[in-house]
Amino acid sequence: MTILPLHRDDLPIDTAELARFMVGKYLVRDLARGRIAGRLVEVEAYPVGDSTSYAYIGRRPYNAAMFLERGHAHVRLTYGSAWMINMSSETVDVGAGILFRALEPIEGIDEMAALRPGVPLRDLARGPGRLSQALGVGAAFDGVDLCRGHGLWIGRVEEPARPVGVTTRIGLSREMDRPLRFYELGSRFVSGPRRLLDGGIAAI
């Protein structure tokens, strides 16, 4: 499979639009012994001014990557144990981002399984913490430019577009009703309760 790197000019300058755009794109981790790659099937948006965003309190040393130009990784430790991969989503100095919530494993599945032993294929990267673990991504990747095309990067494949749905986000205690979670309709690799997906609508 040929995965073509995404360039910054390919990325919409709008957080919600970018989150929807990234469904069906690819997240790739280059290793000395090969490559791990998967198609993103679930992405959440955390726009400017969203009180649930890591950028809401303003720039700090630990969230500075969210204020970089769109296309940079912000890797954050959540709940003291799970790394999560976010991506900056606006222009430089504007804090906002999208969260990569789930991907369908495509390449390097044996490598993913070694990082998550005993886990069935469907659950290797179904959820943001599992996704980071399956790719072996941690703090060292915070601030990485995902548009550079090596190390950890985003890409696309020339293939038919698949339908995208939208629902509210998961696991929040406020701003819970905003339709900012985008996902590939019908994918078994999407996280969250089935009842929420069944209530989703097609994203325009």
PyMOL commands that set and color helices and strands:
alter all, ss='L'
color gray80, all
select helices_A, chain A and resi 8-10+15-22+64-67+109-115+121-123+128-135+139-141+194-198
alter helices_A, ss='H'
color red, helices_A
select strands_A, chain A and resi 4-5+26-31+34-46+73-78+82-88+97-107+152-156+164-167+181-184+201-202
alter strands_A, ss='S'
color yellow, strands_A
deselect
rebuild
show_as cartoon
